Amino acid sequence: MLDERRVVAENAFVELVVWKFPKTVPGGAHRFKYRLAFVVNGQCVVRYDNETGKGDHRHAGKREMSYRFTTIESLLTDFWNDVDRRRL
């Protein structure tokens, strides 16, 4: 399990939560449940999650798009790349 909160700027933080289950999660194609969020000034500007009923997806501002989960490593890389683009 990963459960971490990192302050990345005076007005921003990242929250990383990942659980690994012994079996595939309901409605999913893998054994992970996750929520990765980048919050600036109290507003979530990037979020990756796989809530029940929606499957793997990501949020960029107010837009929601499906996300193709392959590995935890790729998920974290994709998330941090989105965070870096938003921080510029």
PyMOL Python script that loads the backbone (N, CA, C, O; Angstrom):
from pymol import cmd

cmd.read_pdbstr("""\
ATOM      1  N   MET A   1       0.850  -1.185   0.000  1.00  0.00           N
ATOM      2  CA  MET A   1       0.000   0.000   0.000  1.00  0.00           C
ATOM      3  C   MET A   1       0.881   1.228   0.000  1.00  0.00           C
ATOM      4  O   MET A   1       1.929   1.255   0.646  1.00  0.00           O
ATOM      5  N   LEU A   2       0.460   2.230  -0.716  1.00  0.00           N
ATOM      6  CA  LEU A   2       1.124   3.527  -0.757  1.00  0.00           C
ATOM      7  C   LEU A   2       0.120   4.552  -0.274  1.00  0.00           C
ATOM      8  O   LEU A   2      -0.997   4.620  -0.788  1.00  0.00           O
ATOM      9  N   ASP A   3       0.501   5.340   0.696  1.00  0.00           N
ATOM     10  CA  ASP A   3      -0.361   6.409   1.213  1.00  0.00           C
ATOM     11  C   ASP A   3       0.558   7.545   1.614  1.00  0.00           C
ATOM     12  O   ASP A   3       1.167   7.525   2.684  1.00  0.00           O
ATOM     13  N   GLU A   4       0.648   8.531   0.743  1.00  0.00           N
ATOM     14  CA  GLU A   4       1.638   9.588   0.929  1.00  0.00           C
ATOM     15  C   GLU A   4       1.071  10.934   0.494  1.00  0.00           C
ATOM     16  O   GLU A   4       0.311  11.028  -0.469  1.00  0.00           O
ATOM     17  N   ARG A   5       1.454  11.953   1.215  1.00  0.00           N
ATOM     18  CA  ARG A   5       1.097  13.327   0.849  1.00  0.00           C
ATOM     19  C   ARG A   5       2.383  14.134   0.795  1.00  0.00           C
ATOM     20  O   ARG A   5       3.151  14.160   1.757  1.00  0.00           O
ATOM     21  N   ARG A   6       2.615  14.793  -0.333  1.00  0.00           N
ATOM     22  CA  ARG A   6       3.842  15.577  -0.535  1.00  0.00           C
ATOM     23  C   ARG A   6       3.477  17.026  -0.840  1.00  0.00           C
ATOM     24  O   ARG A   6       2.679  17.303  -1.735  1.00  0.00           O
ATOM     25  N   VAL A   7       4.059  17.922  -0.102  1.00  0.00           N
ATOM     26  CA  VAL A   7       3.912  19.339  -0.409  1.00  0.00           C
ATOM     27  C   VAL A   7       4.904  19.635  -1.533  1.00  0.00           C
ATOM     28  O   VAL A   7       6.101  19.389  -1.387  1.00  0.00           O
ATOM     29  N   VAL A   8       4.407  20.163  -2.653  1.00  0.00           N
ATOM     30  CA  VAL A   8       5.264  20.419  -3.809  1.00  0.00           C
ATOM     31  C   VAL A   8       5.459  21.909  -4.068  1.00  0.00           C
ATOM     32  O   VAL A   8       6.288  22.296  -4.893  1.00  0.00           O
ATOM     33  N   ALA A   9       4.706  22.734  -3.373  1.00  0.00           N
ATOM     34  CA  ALA A   9       4.838  24.187  -3.447  1.00  0.00           C
ATOM     35  C   ALA A   9       4.087  24.759  -2.253  1.00  0.00           C
ATOM     36  O   ALA A   9       3.358  24.043  -1.566  1.00  0.00           O
ATOM     37  N   GLU A  10       4.265  26.029  -2.015  1.00  0.00           N
ATOM     38  CA  GLU A  10       3.595  26.667  -0.880  1.00  0.00           C
ATOM     39  C   GLU A  10       2.080  26.488  -0.945  1.00  0.00           C
ATOM     40  O   GLU A  10       1.414  26.380   0.084  1.00  0.00           O
ATOM     41  N   ASN A  11       1.547  26.458  -2.161  1.00  0.00           N
ATOM     42  CA  ASN A  11       0.094  26.389  -2.342  1.00  0.00           C
ATOM     43  C   ASN A  11      -0.379  25.084  -2.979  1.00  0.00           C
ATOM     44  O   ASN A  11      -1.512  24.999  -3.455  1.00  0.00           O
ATOM     45  N   ALA A  12       0.494  24.056  -2.991  1.00  0.00           N
ATOM     46  CA  ALA A  12       0.142  22.833  -3.724  1.00  0.00           C
ATOM     47  C   ALA A  12       0.680  21.580  -3.030  1.00  0.00           C
ATOM     48  O   ALA A  12       1.729  21.598  -2.385  1.00  0.00           O
ATOM     49  N   PHE A  13      -0.081  20.493  -3.189  1.00  0.00           N
ATOM     50  CA  PHE A  13       0.376  19.204  -2.667  1.00  0.00           C
ATOM     51  C   PHE A  13      -0.081  18.090  -3.592  1.00  0.00           C
ATOM     52  O   PHE A  13      -0.983  18.264  -4.411  1.00  0.00           O
ATOM     53  N   VAL A  14       0.564  16.946  -3.441  1.00  0.00           N
ATOM     54  CA  VAL A  14       0.214  15.735  -4.178  1.00  0.00           C
ATOM     55  C   VAL A  14      -0.172  14.684  -3.156  1.00  0.00           C
ATOM     56  O   VAL A  14       0.489  14.533  -2.129  1.00  0.00           O
ATOM     57  N   GLU A  15      -1.243  13.957  -3.438  1.00  0.00           N
ATOM     58  CA  GLU A  15      -1.666  12.842  -2.599  1.00  0.00           C
ATOM     59  C   GLU A  15      -1.625  11.577  -3.443  1.00  0.00           C
ATOM     60  O   GLU A  15      -2.217  11.521  -4.521  1.00  0.00           O
ATOM     61  N   LEU A  16      -0.920  10.557  -2.945  1.00  0.00           N
ATOM     62  CA  LEU A  16      -0.761   9.289  -3.652  1.00  0.00           C
ATOM     63  C   LEU A  16      -1.307   8.174  -2.767  1.00  0.00           C
ATOM     64  O   LEU A  16      -0.781   7.935  -1.680  1.00  0.00           O
ATOM     65  N   VAL A  17      -2.345   7.498  -3.215  1.00  0.00           N
ATOM     66  CA  VAL A  17      -2.927   6.384  -2.466  1.00  0.00           C
ATOM     67  C   VAL A  17      -3.111   5.225  -3.438  1.00  0.00           C
ATOM     68  O   VAL A  17      -3.799   5.351  -4.451  1.00  0.00           O
ATOM     69  N   VAL A  18      -2.482   4.084  -3.112  1.00  0.00           N
ATOM     70  CA  VAL A  18      -2.595   2.883  -3.938  1.00  0.00           C
ATOM     71  C   VAL A  18      -2.759   1.683  -3.014  1.00  0.00           C
ATOM     72  O   VAL A  18      -1.985   1.506  -2.073  1.00  0.00           O
ATOM     73  N   TRP A  19      -3.761   0.864  -3.283  1.00  0.00           N
ATOM     74  CA  TRP A  19      -3.964  -0.385  -2.549  1.00  0.00           C
ATOM     75  C   TRP A  19      -3.816  -1.527  -3.533  1.00  0.00           C
ATOM     76  O   TRP A  19      -4.248  -1.422  -4.682  1.00  0.00           O
ATOM     77  N   LYS A  20      -3.204  -2.628  -3.086  1.00  0.00           N
ATOM     78  CA  LYS A  20      -3.123  -3.839  -3.898  1.00  0.00           C
ATOM     79  C   LYS A  20      -3.956  -4.921  -3.217  1.00  0.00           C
ATOM     80  O   LYS A  20      -3.776  -5.205  -2.033  1.00  0.00           O
ATOM     81  N   PHE A  21      -4.863  -5.515  -3.976  1.00  0.00           N
ATOM     82  CA  PHE A  21      -5.758  -6.529  -3.451  1.00  0.00           C
ATOM     83  C   PHE A  21      -5.340  -7.914  -3.944  1.00  0.00           C
ATOM     84  O   PHE A  21      -4.671  -8.025  -4.972  1.00  0.00           O
ATOM     85  N   PRO A  22      -5.723  -8.965  -3.226  1.00  0.00           N
ATOM     86  CA  PRO A  22      -5.345 -10.315  -3.648  1.00  0.00           C
ATOM     87  C   PRO A  22      -6.033 -10.763  -4.934  1.00  0.00           C
ATOM     88  O   PRO A  22      -5.537 -11.652  -5.627  1.00  0.00           O
ATOM     89  N   LYS A  23      -7.175 -10.150  -5.255  1.00  0.00           N
ATOM     90  CA  LYS A  23      -7.914 -10.494  -6.475  1.00  0.00           C
ATOM     91  C   LYS A  23      -8.239  -9.216  -7.239  1.00  0.00           C
ATOM     92  O   LYS A  23      -8.106  -8.113  -6.710  1.00  0.00           O
ATOM     93  N   THR A  24      -8.661  -9.377  -8.476  1.00  0.00           N
ATOM     94  CA  THR A  24      -9.076  -8.234  -9.292  1.00  0.00           C
ATOM     95  C   THR A  24     -10.169  -7.455  -8.573  1.00  0.00           C
ATOM     96  O   THR A  24     -11.086  -8.047  -8.003  1.00  0.00           O
ATOM     97  N   VAL A  25     -10.072  -6.126  -8.597  1.00  0.00           N
ATOM     98  CA  VAL A  25     -11.086  -5.303  -7.932  1.00  0.00           C
ATOM     99  C   VAL A  25     -12.389  -5.356  -8.735  1.00  0.00           C
ATOM    100  O   VAL A  25     -12.349  -5.469  -9.961  1.00  0.00           O
ATOM    101  N   PRO A  26     -13.536  -5.278  -8.066  1.00  0.00           N
ATOM    102  CA  PRO A  26     -14.825  -5.333  -8.773  1.00  0.00           C
ATOM    103  C   PRO A  26     -14.908  -4.283  -9.886  1.00  0.00           C
ATOM    104  O   PRO A  26     -14.626  -3.106  -9.661  1.00  0.00           O
ATOM    105  N   GLY A  27     -15.291  -4.716 -11.070  1.00  0.00           N
ATOM    106  CA  GLY A  27     -15.443  -3.820 -12.207  1.00  0.00           C
ATOM    107  C   GLY A  27     -14.133  -3.449 -12.872  1.00  0.00           C
ATOM    108  O   GLY A  27     -14.123  -2.638 -13.797  1.00  0.00           O
ATOM    109  N   GLY A  28     -13.025  -4.024 -12.423  1.00  0.00           N
ATOM    110  CA  GLY A  28     -11.720  -3.677 -12.970  1.00  0.00           C
ATOM    111  C   GLY A  28     -11.045  -4.842 -13.672  1.00  0.00           C
ATOM    112  O   GLY A  28     -11.578  -5.950 -13.729  1.00  0.00           O
ATOM    113  N   ALA A  29      -9.863  -4.569 -14.204  1.00  0.00           N
ATOM    114  CA  ALA A  29      -9.107  -5.595 -14.916  1.00  0.00           C
ATOM    115  C   ALA A  29      -7.770  -5.877 -14.232  1.00  0.00           C
ATOM    116  O   ALA A  29      -6.915  -6.565 -14.790  1.00  0.00           O
ATOM    117  N   HIS A  30      -7.595  -5.344 -13.020  1.00  0.00           N
ATOM    118  CA  HIS A  30      -6.347  -5.535 -12.292  1.00  0.00           C
ATOM    119  C   HIS A  30      -6.629  -5.520 -10.792  1.00  0.00           C
ATOM    120  O   HIS A  30      -7.772  -5.334 -10.373  1.00  0.00           O
ATOM    121  N   ARG A  31      -5.593  -5.713  -9.990  1.00  0.00           N
ATOM    122  CA  ARG A  31      -5.755  -5.856  -8.536  1.00  0.00           C
ATOM    123  C   ARG A  31      -5.498  -4.563  -7.759  1.00  0.00           C
ATOM    124  O   ARG A  31      -5.328  -4.612  -6.541  1.00  0.00           O
ATOM    125  N   PHE A  32      -5.466  -3.425  -8.422  1.00  0.00           N
ATOM    126  CA  PHE A  32      -5.133  -2.169  -7.748  1.00  0.00           C
ATOM    127  C   PHE A  32      -6.334  -1.231  -7.653  1.00  0.00           C
ATOM    128  O   PHE A  32      -7.159  -1.152  -8.563  1.00  0.00           O
ATOM    129  N   LYS A  33      -6.407  -0.543  -6.560  1.00  0.00           N
ATOM    130  CA  LYS A  33      -7.359   0.554  -6.353  1.00  0.00           C
ATOM    131  C   LYS A  33      -6.475   1.758  -6.056  1.00  0.00           C
ATOM    132  O   LYS A  33      -5.580   1.674  -5.216  1.00  0.00           O
ATOM    133  N   TYR A  34      -6.714   2.874  -6.733  1.00  0.00           N
ATOM    134  CA  TYR A  34      -5.801   4.010  -6.565  1.00  0.00           C
ATOM    135  C   TYR A  34      -6.524   5.352  -6.666  1.00  0.00           C
ATOM    136  O   TYR A  34      -7.608   5.480  -7.236  1.00  0.00           O
ATOM    137  N   ARG A  35      -5.860   6.332  -6.082  1.00  0.00           N
ATOM    138  CA  ARG A  35      -6.287   7.736  -6.175  1.00  0.00           C
ATOM    139  C   ARG A  35      -5.020   8.575  -6.101  1.00  0.00           C
ATOM    140  O   ARG A  35      -4.333   8.587  -5.079  1.00  0.00           O
ATOM    141  N   LEU A  36      -4.714   9.275  -7.184  1.00  0.00           N
ATOM    142  CA  LEU A  36      -3.547  10.156  -7.244  1.00  0.00           C
ATOM    143  C   LEU A  36      -4.074  11.545  -7.563  1.00  0.00           C
ATOM    144  O   LEU A  36      -4.808  11.725  -8.535  1.00  0.00           O
ATOM    145  N   ALA A  37      -3.708  12.519  -6.755  1.00  0.00           N
ATOM    146  CA  ALA A  37      -4.276  13.859  -6.953  1.00  0.00           C
ATOM    147  C   ALA A  37      -3.214  14.933  -6.793  1.00  0.00           C
ATOM    148  O   ALA A  37      -2.324  14.823  -5.949  1.00  0.00           O
ATOM    149  N   PHE A  38      -3.315  15.966  -7.609  1.00  0.00           N
ATOM    150  CA  PHE A  38      -2.483  17.163  -7.519  1.00  0.00           C
ATOM    151  C   PHE A  38      -3.437  18.320  -7.244  1.00  0.00           C
ATOM    152  O   PHE A  38      -4.315  18.621  -8.054  1.00  0.00           O
ATOM    153  N   VAL A  39      -3.256  18.964  -6.092  1.00  0.00           N
ATOM    154  CA  VAL A  39      -4.168  20.007  -5.630  1.00  0.00           C
ATOM    155  C   VAL A  39      -3.411  21.325  -5.512  1.00  0.00           C
ATOM    156  O   VAL A  39      -2.359  21.394  -4.878  1.00  0.00           O
ATOM    157  N   VAL A  40      -3.958  22.371  -6.130  1.00  0.00           N
ATOM    158  CA  VAL A  40      -3.355  23.708  -6.100  1.00  0.00           C
ATOM    159  C   VAL A  40      -4.409  24.692  -5.603  1.00  0.00           C
ATOM    160  O   VAL A  40      -5.521  24.741  -6.130  1.00  0.00           O
ATOM    161  N   ASN A  41      -4.056  25.465  -4.597  1.00  0.00           N
ATOM    162  CA  ASN A  41      -4.984  26.454  -4.028  1.00  0.00           C
ATOM    163  C   ASN A  41      -6.332  25.827  -3.678  1.00  0.00           C
ATOM    164  O   ASN A  41      -7.381  26.442  -3.871  1.00  0.00           O
ATOM    165  N   GLY A  42      -6.294  24.609  -3.166  1.00  0.00           N
ATOM    166  CA  GLY A  42      -7.513  23.938  -2.742  1.00  0.00           C
ATOM    167  C   GLY A  42      -8.333  23.313  -3.859  1.00  0.00           C
ATOM    168  O   GLY A  42      -9.392  22.743  -3.597  1.00  0.00           O
ATOM    169  N   GLN A  43      -7.862  23.408  -5.107  1.00  0.00           N
ATOM    170  CA  GLN A  43      -8.577  22.847  -6.253  1.00  0.00           C
ATOM    171  C   GLN A  43      -7.794  21.677  -6.834  1.00  0.00           C
ATOM    172  O   GLN A  43      -6.589  21.787  -7.060  1.00  0.00           O
ATOM    173  N   CYS A  44      -8.463  20.569  -7.074  1.00  0.00           N
ATOM    174  CA  CYS A  44      -7.821  19.418  -7.698  1.00  0.00           C
ATOM    175  C   CYS A  44      -7.661  19.709  -9.188  1.00  0.00           C
ATOM    176  O   CYS A  44      -8.652  19.882  -9.897  1.00  0.00           O
ATOM    177  N   VAL A  45      -6.419  19.764  -9.665  1.00  0.00           N
ATOM    178  CA  VAL A  45      -6.185  20.081 -11.073  1.00  0.00           C
ATOM    179  C   VAL A  45      -5.811  18.855 -11.900  1.00  0.00           C
ATOM    180  O   VAL A  45      -5.971  18.860 -13.121  1.00  0.00           O
ATOM    181  N   VAL A  46      -5.310  17.800 -11.243  1.00  0.00           N
ATOM    182  CA  VAL A  46      -5.029  16.529 -11.909  1.00  0.00           C
ATOM    183  C   VAL A  46      -5.413  15.416 -10.943  1.00  0.00           C
ATOM    184  O   VAL A  46      -5.058  15.464  -9.766  1.00  0.00           O
ATOM    185  N   ARG A  47      -6.139  14.412 -11.439  1.00  0.00           N
ATOM    186  CA  ARG A  47      -6.463  13.259 -10.597  1.00  0.00           C
ATOM    187  C   ARG A  47      -6.578  12.011 -11.468  1.00  0.00           C
ATOM    188  O   ARG A  47      -7.191  12.031 -12.536  1.00  0.00           O
ATOM    189  N   TYR A  48      -5.986  10.948 -10.997  1.00  0.00           N
ATOM    190  CA  TYR A  48      -6.120   9.632 -11.609  1.00  0.00           C
ATOM    191  C   TYR A  48      -6.793   8.750 -10.568  1.00  0.00           C
ATOM    192  O   TYR A  48      -6.377   8.730  -9.410  1.00  0.00           O
ATOM    193  N   ASP A  49      -7.829   8.022 -10.969  1.00  0.00           N
ATOM    194  CA  ASP A  49      -8.473   7.112 -10.031  1.00  0.00           C
ATOM    195  C   ASP A  49      -9.250   6.047 -10.791  1.00  0.00           C
ATOM    196  O   ASP A  49      -9.397   6.110 -12.011  1.00  0.00           O
ATOM    197  N   ASN A  50      -9.740   5.075 -10.044  1.00  0.00           N
ATOM    198  CA  ASN A  50     -10.535   4.002 -10.657  1.00  0.00           C
ATOM    199  C   ASN A  50     -11.707   3.663  -9.751  1.00  0.00           C
ATOM    200  O   ASN A  50     -11.814   2.555  -9.225  1.00  0.00           O
ATOM    201  N   GLU A  51     -12.576   4.642  -9.584  1.00  0.00           N
ATOM    202  CA  GLU A  51     -13.740   4.414  -8.736  1.00  0.00           C
ATOM    203  C   GLU A  51     -14.658   3.370  -9.356  1.00  0.00           C
ATOM    204  O   GLU A  51     -14.745   3.234 -10.577  1.00  0.00           O
ATOM    205  N   THR A  52     -15.332   2.645  -8.491  1.00  0.00           N
ATOM    206  CA  THR A  52     -16.243   1.590  -8.925  1.00  0.00           C
ATOM    207  C   THR A  52     -17.296   2.154  -9.875  1.00  0.00           C
ATOM    208  O   THR A  52     -17.900   3.193  -9.609  1.00  0.00           O
ATOM    209  N   GLY A  53     -17.502   1.455 -10.980  1.00  0.00           N
ATOM    210  CA  GLY A  53     -18.499   1.878 -11.959  1.00  0.00           C
ATOM    211  C   GLY A  53     -17.930   2.719 -13.081  1.00  0.00           C
ATOM    212  O   GLY A  53     -18.542   2.818 -14.145  1.00  0.00           O
ATOM    213  N   LYS A  54     -16.765   3.332 -12.867  1.00  0.00           N
ATOM    214  CA  LYS A  54     -16.151   4.162 -13.906  1.00  0.00           C
ATOM    215  C   LYS A  54     -14.891   3.541 -14.470  1.00  0.00           C
ATOM    216  O   LYS A  54     -14.500   3.847 -15.597  1.00  0.00           O
ATOM    217  N   GLY A  55     -14.251   2.677 -13.709  1.00  0.00           N
ATOM    218  CA  GLY A  55     -12.992   2.088 -14.166  1.00  0.00           C
ATOM    219  C   GLY A  55     -11.858   3.094 -14.107  1.00  0.00           C
ATOM    220  O   GLY A  55     -11.971   4.138 -13.464  1.00  0.00           O
ATOM    221  N   ASP A  56     -10.767   2.773 -14.780  1.00  0.00           N
ATOM    222  CA  ASP A  56      -9.582   3.631 -14.782  1.00  0.00           C
ATOM    223  C   ASP A  56      -9.856   4.893 -15.586  1.00  0.00           C
ATOM    224  O   ASP A  56     -10.306   4.826 -16.729  1.00  0.00           O
ATOM    225  N   HIS A  57      -9.582   6.045 -14.979  1.00  0.00           N
ATOM    226  CA  HIS A  57      -9.759   7.305 -15.690  1.00  0.00           C
ATOM    227  C   HIS A  57      -8.911   8.391 -15.034  1.00  0.00           C
ATOM    228  O   HIS A  57      -8.363   8.214 -13.946  1.00  0.00           O
ATOM    229  N   ARG A  58      -8.822   9.516 -15.732  1.00  0.00           N
ATOM    230  CA  ARG A  58      -8.061  10.657 -15.224  1.00  0.00           C
ATOM    231  C   ARG A  58      -8.859  11.933 -15.409  1.00  0.00           C
ATOM    232  O   ARG A  58      -9.720  12.042 -16.282  1.00  0.00           O
ATOM    233  N   HIS A  59      -8.544  12.879 -14.568  1.00  0.00           N
ATOM    234  CA  HIS A  59      -9.172  14.201 -14.626  1.00  0.00           C
ATOM    235  C   HIS A  59      -8.074  15.232 -14.851  1.00  0.00           C
ATOM    236  O   HIS A  59      -7.025  15.185 -14.209  1.00  0.00           O
ATOM    237  N   ALA A  60      -8.319  16.146 -15.752  1.00  0.00           N
ATOM    238  CA  ALA A  60      -7.426  17.286 -15.983  1.00  0.00           C
ATOM    239  C   ALA A  60      -8.320  18.507 -15.940  1.00  0.00           C
ATOM    240  O   ALA A  60      -9.053  18.793 -16.887  1.00  0.00           O
ATOM    241  N   GLY A  61      -8.249  19.230 -14.821  1.00  0.00           N
ATOM    242  CA  GLY A  61      -9.193  20.323 -14.624  1.00  0.00           C
ATOM    243  C   GLY A  61     -10.590  19.741 -14.532  1.00  0.00           C
ATOM    244  O   GLY A  61     -10.839  18.852 -13.718  1.00  0.00           O
ATOM    245  N   LYS A  62     -11.503  20.231 -15.357  1.00  0.00           N
ATOM    246  CA  LYS A  62     -12.880  19.736 -15.333  1.00  0.00           C
ATOM    247  C   LYS A  62     -13.123  18.610 -16.332  1.00  0.00           C
ATOM    248  O   LYS A  62     -14.219  18.050 -16.376  1.00  0.00           O
ATOM    249  N   ARG A  63     -12.113  18.270 -17.135  1.00  0.00           N
ATOM    250  CA  ARG A  63     -12.253  17.204 -18.131  1.00  0.00           C
ATOM    251  C   ARG A  63     -11.969  15.842 -17.507  1.00  0.00           C
ATOM    252  O   ARG A  63     -11.045  15.700 -16.705  1.00  0.00           O
ATOM    253  N   GLU A  64     -12.756  14.853 -17.872  1.00  0.00           N
ATOM    254  CA  GLU A  64     -12.553  13.476 -17.434  1.00  0.00           C
ATOM    255  C   GLU A  64     -12.350  12.604 -18.666  1.00  0.00           C
ATOM    256  O   GLU A  64     -13.142  12.655 -19.606  1.00  0.00           O
ATOM    257  N   MET A  65     -11.276  11.795 -18.658  1.00  0.00           N
ATOM    258  CA  MET A  65     -10.940  10.947 -19.786  1.00  0.00           C
ATOM    259  C   MET A  65     -10.626   9.544 -19.288  1.00  0.00           C
ATOM    260  O   MET A  65     -10.140   9.378 -18.169  1.00  0.00           O
ATOM    261  N   SER A  66     -10.897   8.540 -20.103  1.00  0.00           N
ATOM    262  CA  SER A  66     -10.529   7.192 -19.702  1.00  0.00           C
ATOM    263  C   SER A  66      -9.004   7.094 -19.685  1.00  0.00           C
ATOM    264  O   SER A  66      -8.310   7.857 -20.356  1.00  0.00           O
ATOM    265  N   TYR A  67      -8.500   6.138 -18.903  1.00  0.00           N
ATOM    266  CA  TYR A  67      -7.062   5.930 -18.781  1.00  0.00           C
ATOM    267  C   TYR A  67      -6.785   4.449 -18.964  1.00  0.00           C
ATOM    268  O   TYR A  67      -7.484   3.611 -18.393  1.00  0.00           O
ATOM    269  N   ARG A  68      -5.786   4.122 -19.744  1.00  0.00           N
ATOM    270  CA  ARG A  68      -5.419   2.719 -19.973  1.00  0.00           C
ATOM    271  C   ARG A  68      -4.351   2.317 -18.960  1.00  0.00           C
ATOM    272  O   ARG A  68      -3.173   2.633 -19.127  1.00  0.00           O
ATOM    273  N   PHE A  69      -4.767   1.628 -17.928  1.00  0.00           N
ATOM    274  CA  PHE A  69      -3.848   1.165 -16.891  1.00  0.00           C
ATOM    275  C   PHE A  69      -3.045  -0.014 -17.420  1.00  0.00           C
ATOM    276  O   PHE A  69      -3.606  -0.950 -17.990  1.00  0.00           O
ATOM    277  N   THR A  70      -1.712   0.034 -17.227  1.00  0.00           N
ATOM    278  CA  THR A  70      -0.860  -1.105 -17.587  1.00  0.00           C
ATOM    279  C   THR A  70      -0.095  -1.602 -16.364  1.00  0.00           C
ATOM    280  O   THR A  70      -0.153  -2.785 -16.028  1.00  0.00           O
ATOM    281  N   THR A  71       0.629  -0.689 -15.694  1.00  0.00           N
ATOM    282  CA  THR A  71       1.392  -1.038 -14.489  1.00  0.00           C
ATOM    283  C   THR A  71       1.348   0.137 -13.523  1.00  0.00           C
ATOM    284  O   THR A  71       1.042   1.262 -13.916  1.00  0.00           O
ATOM    285  N   ILE A  72       1.653  -0.128 -12.266  1.00  0.00           N
ATOM    286  CA  ILE A  72       1.733   0.952 -11.278  1.00  0.00           C
ATOM    287  C   ILE A  72       2.836   1.932 -11.662  1.00  0.00           C
ATOM    288  O   ILE A  72       2.670   3.144 -11.527  1.00  0.00           O
ATOM    289  N   GLU A  73       3.955   1.408 -12.139  1.00  0.00           N
ATOM    290  CA  GLU A  73       5.068   2.281 -12.542  1.00  0.00           C
ATOM    291  C   GLU A  73       4.654   3.250 -13.639  1.00  0.00           C
ATOM    292  O   GLU A  73       4.971   4.438 -13.577  1.00  0.00           O
ATOM    293  N   SER A  74       3.947   2.744 -14.641  1.00  0.00           N
ATOM    294  CA  SER A  74       3.463   3.610 -15.729  1.00  0.00           C
ATOM    295  C   SER A  74       2.431   4.603 -15.232  1.00  0.00           C
ATOM    296  O   SER A  74       2.424   5.760 -15.650  1.00  0.00           O
ATOM    297  N   LEU A  75       1.561   4.156 -14.344  1.00  0.00           N
ATOM    298  CA  LEU A  75       0.554   5.049 -13.758  1.00  0.00           C
ATOM    299  C   LEU A  75       1.236   6.223 -13.058  1.00  0.00           C
ATOM    300  O   LEU A  75       0.873   7.378 -13.281  1.00  0.00           O
ATOM    301  N   LEU A  76       2.216   5.930 -12.218  1.00  0.00           N
ATOM    302  CA  LEU A  76       2.920   6.994 -11.494  1.00  0.00           C
ATOM    303  C   LEU A  76       3.680   7.910 -12.444  1.00  0.00           C
ATOM    304  O   LEU A  76       3.691   9.126 -12.252  1.00  0.00           O
ATOM    305  N   THR A  77       4.311   7.346 -13.458  1.00  0.00           N
ATOM    306  CA  THR A  77       5.026   8.162 -14.453  1.00  0.00           C
ATOM    307  C   THR A  77       4.063   9.087 -15.181  1.00  0.00           C
ATOM    308  O   THR A  77       4.340  10.278 -15.324  1.00  0.00           O
ATOM    309  N   ASP A  78       2.932   8.553 -15.643  1.00  0.00           N
ATOM    310  CA  ASP A  78       1.941   9.373 -16.352  1.00  0.00           C
ATOM    311  C   ASP A  78       1.410  10.482 -15.453  1.00  0.00           C
ATOM    312  O   ASP A  78       1.268  11.626 -15.886  1.00  0.00           O
ATOM    313  N   PHE A  79       1.118  10.142 -14.200  1.00  0.00           N
ATOM    314  CA  PHE A  79       0.613  11.132 -13.260  1.00  0.00           C
ATOM    315  C   PHE A  79       1.634  12.246 -13.050  1.00  0.00           C
ATOM    316  O   PHE A  79       1.291  13.423 -13.162  1.00  0.00           O
ATOM    317  N   TRP A  80       2.894  11.889 -12.743  1.00  0.00           N
ATOM    318  CA  TRP A  80       3.919  12.918 -12.497  1.00  0.00           C
ATOM    319  C   TRP A  80       4.182  13.757 -13.743  1.00  0.00           C
ATOM    320  O   TRP A  80       4.475  14.947 -13.625  1.00  0.00           O
ATOM    321  N   ASN A  81       4.085  13.163 -14.940  1.00  0.00           N
ATOM    322  CA  ASN A  81       4.224  13.959 -16.171  1.00  0.00           C
ATOM    323  C   ASN A  81       3.111  14.989 -16.276  1.00  0.00           C
ATOM    324  O   ASN A  81       3.366  16.133 -16.650  1.00  0.00           O
ATOM    325  N   ASP A  82       1.873  14.603 -15.952  1.00  0.00           N
ATOM    326  CA  ASP A  82       0.762  15.560 -15.955  1.00  0.00           C
ATOM    327  C   ASP A  82       0.968  16.654 -14.910  1.00  0.00           C
ATOM    328  O   ASP A  82       0.700  17.826 -15.174  1.00  0.00           O
ATOM    329  N   VAL A  83       1.443  16.272 -13.726  1.00  0.00           N
ATOM    330  CA  VAL A  83       1.718  17.267 -12.680  1.00  0.00           C
ATOM    331  C   VAL A  83       2.767  18.248 -13.165  1.00  0.00           C
ATOM    332  O   VAL A  83       2.601  19.459 -13.020  1.00  0.00           O
ATOM    333  N   ASP A  84       3.847  17.735 -13.741  1.00  0.00           N
ATOM    334  CA  ASP A  84       4.914  18.620 -14.234  1.00  0.00           C
ATOM    335  C   ASP A  84       4.397  19.583 -15.289  1.00  0.00           C
ATOM    336  O   ASP A  84       4.766  20.757 -15.282  1.00  0.00           O
ATOM    337  N   ARG A  85       3.543  19.107 -16.201  1.00  0.00           N
ATOM    338  CA  ARG A  85       2.983  20.004 -17.237  1.00  0.00           C
ATOM    339  C   ARG A  85       2.125  21.103 -16.606  1.00  0.00           C
ATOM    340  O   ARG A  85       2.141  22.241 -17.077  1.00  0.00           O
ATOM    341  N   ARG A  86       1.381  20.779 -15.554  1.00  0.00           N
ATOM    342  CA  ARG A  86       0.509  21.757 -14.894  1.00  0.00           C
ATOM    343  C   ARG A  86       1.299  22.745 -14.044  1.00  0.00           C
ATOM    344  O   ARG A  86       0.829  23.855 -13.793  1.00  0.00           O
ATOM    345  N   ARG A  87       2.489  22.357 -13.598  1.00  0.00           N
ATOM    346  CA  ARG A  87       3.290  23.221 -12.735  1.00  0.00           C
ATOM    347  C   ARG A  87       4.066  24.261 -13.523  1.00  0.00           C
ATOM    348  O   ARG A  87       4.534  25.242 -12.946  1.00  0.00           O
ATOM    349  N   LEU A  88       4.215  24.069 -14.841  1.00  0.00           N
ATOM    350  CA  LEU A  88       5.005  25.002 -15.653  1.00  0.00           C
ATOM    351  C   LEU A  88       4.335  26.341 -15.815  1.00  0.00           C
ATOM    352  O   LEU A  88       4.879  27.228 -16.473  1.00  0.00           O
TER     353      LEU A  88
END
""", "prot")
cmd.dss("prot")
cmd.show_as("cartoon", "prot")
cmd.util.cbc("prot")
cmd.orient("prot")
